[in-house]
Amino acid sequence: MLGLDKSYLYTYGIDTDDIAGLIPYGVHTITHFMVRSKLVLKWKDVRVDKMSPLAHIRKDAPPIILITGDRKLELYGKYEENAYFWRMFKSIGHPLVELYGLEGYNHGDMAQPARYIY
């Protein structure tokens, strides 16, 4: 959200367009489960609203490397969520967005090998 929704960093005099790149690990691209829980929504009640990174995709966003665990070991739906996020950036013509699913690693174990992607 910090690198996509310009309002967060604007308060501190930072333009998100000046960020060199974003490298989120297993990012929530829909409205985060904690926000959905405060709204008393079930896990299957998917929301894409102002609290969702997916609602803030833009062609001129900083370069993005999305990293998730193995699609079979990752948290339920997390890989697919990130794959959809990647696809939506591609569909609007974002020039530098990549998606990596780390084979053999789950959500909690992916941070160590993710540091070596470049």
Secondary structure, DSSP 8 states (H G I E B T S, - for coil): -TTT-HHHHHTTT--GGG---B--BS---SS-HHHHHHTT--TT----STTSGGGG--TTS--EEEEEE-TTTSSTTHHHHHHHHHHHHHHTT-SSEEEEEETT--TTTSHHHHTT--
